[in-house]
Amino acid sequence: MFASTFREELAKRQGHNVTISTFNYGQSGILAIVEVDYVTLVETPGYGLYDVQNIPIEAIQSAFFPA
């Protein structure tokens, strides 16, 4: 029940900067894709190469959207 509400809220903020924390992972980037069971985070350290992370929605403990 909570996962579907959380997924809908994340989908509204697609394309924004986000900091996602899980049990053993904490990273900032752009929320690129929100799917049924995972989100895709594009880590952007600056110019050049970037890293893409697929994170299961069930594993996310918190998500922070800086102003």
Secondary structure, DSSP 8 states (H G I E B T S, - for coil): -HHHHHHHHHHHTTTSEEEEE-SS-EEEEEEEEE-SSEEEEEE--SSS--EEEEEEGGG--EEE---
